[in-house]
Structures are given as C-alpha cells and as structure tokens.
Amino acid sequence: MSEKPIDWRGSSLKDIKDDNIFTPKARKEAGHQLSLIQAELEPDDWKPFDIVGSGTKEIRINLDDGWFRVIVCGKIF
C-alpha cells in the first residue's frame, strides 16, 4: 500500500516547522498522526471540524509542553 501525499496549503508546512508554534515533541507527534492518515488510518485523537468543510478533521495533540492541533482536509477519510 502506498502512502497518500500531503498537499500543504498556505503557511501550514512553515508553521509546523516553526519552534515558536510547534515544539519538537509536538512536531514529531503531528508527523506521526499525519503518517497514520497517509496510511488511511484514523488519528489517535481527533474530532470532526465540519465548520471548515465536510471531511475535515481536527487532530488534537496533548503533551506535557502544551496542546497543539492540526487541521486536515481530505478525501481519504
């Protein structure tokens, strides 16, 4: 099974790499959660985010150094 590609929009890739926005631990966990989605699996902690559009998910990341979230829109869900 091949991995689905991520089509980063706007400043999203820059933001996830920014240490002022995502800590290194949060970045690693976000990457793991995105890899689950790329493999057509469910993220560990998410909720629908339909205000953006049908099929949109908010991935929630709760770590010792804070709460982080990644919004994912896609057809693979």
N, C-alpha and C positions, 0 to 999 in steps of 0.2 A: 504494500500500500504506500503510495507516495504522499508526501506532506503537502498540504494545501498552502499556497503562498499567502503572505500578508501584504496587503496593499496599504501602506502607511499614508495617511492623509494629513494635510496641513503640517503643523509642527509636532505631530504625535511622536515620531521617532526621536526627534531632537529632545522633546520633553522627557521621554522615558530614559534617555541617556544623561539628563541633567541632574547632577548631585544635589542641587537645590530643590528639586521636585521629587525625585525617587532616590532613596538611599540605596547603597549597593545591595543590601539584602532584599529590598523591595523590588529592585530591578531584576534580580535573579529569580525571585518568585513570580513576577509578572511574566518573565520569559518562559518559565515552566508552565504557567497557566495558558499562555498563548500556544505553546507547543501541544498541549492537550487539545485545544481547539483545532489546530492544524491536523491533528491525527483523528479528527471528528469525534472527540470525546468531550464530555462535559467538564467545565472548570470546577474546582473544588467548592468554591463559594461564589455564587452569582445570583442575580435576580433579573427578571425582565426589565428592560428600560424602554418601554414602548413609546414614551413621550418623544423619543428621537425617531422611532420608526419600528415597524413590525420586525421581529427577529433580532433586535438589538439587545445586548446583554451588558450588564454592569458586573464586572469581575471585582470582587471585594477581597482585599489583601490586608489582614490584620496581623501586624508584627509588633515586637517589643518596642520598636522605634517609631511606631505610628500606624495609621490607617492609610491605605492607598487604594485607588481604584483605576480600572482600565475599562473603557467603553469599547465594545466590539460590535460592529455591524457586519452582517454577512449572510450569505445564502446557505452556508454549510451546516447550519443548526438544524 
